[in-house]
Amino acid sequence: MQASSSLAVRRFQSSAGYALLTVLIELAAAGWRALARGLAKLAAAQRHAQARDELLSLSDRSLRDIGLSRAEIERMFH
């Protein structure tokens, strides 16, 4: 039984169906990786927007205390 089973596996692996399945799996994996990169970029953009908004909500005096001006905040995030 073992010999016929491994022969069937080798026949399948040498078929066009196996090649197509392999390509489809690789395409799906590439799609998931692209989605993960896109979501990571979106999360980073949200964190930057939140940091920018928090800095802009500070008073001018508080900004001076930490060595920033409003114009510098705009330049930091563009």
Buried (B, 14 or more C-beta within 10 A) or exposed (E): EEEEEEEEEEEEEEEEEEEEEEEEEEEEEEEEEEEEEEEEEEEEEEEEEEEBEEBEEBEEEEBEEEEBEEEEBEEEBE
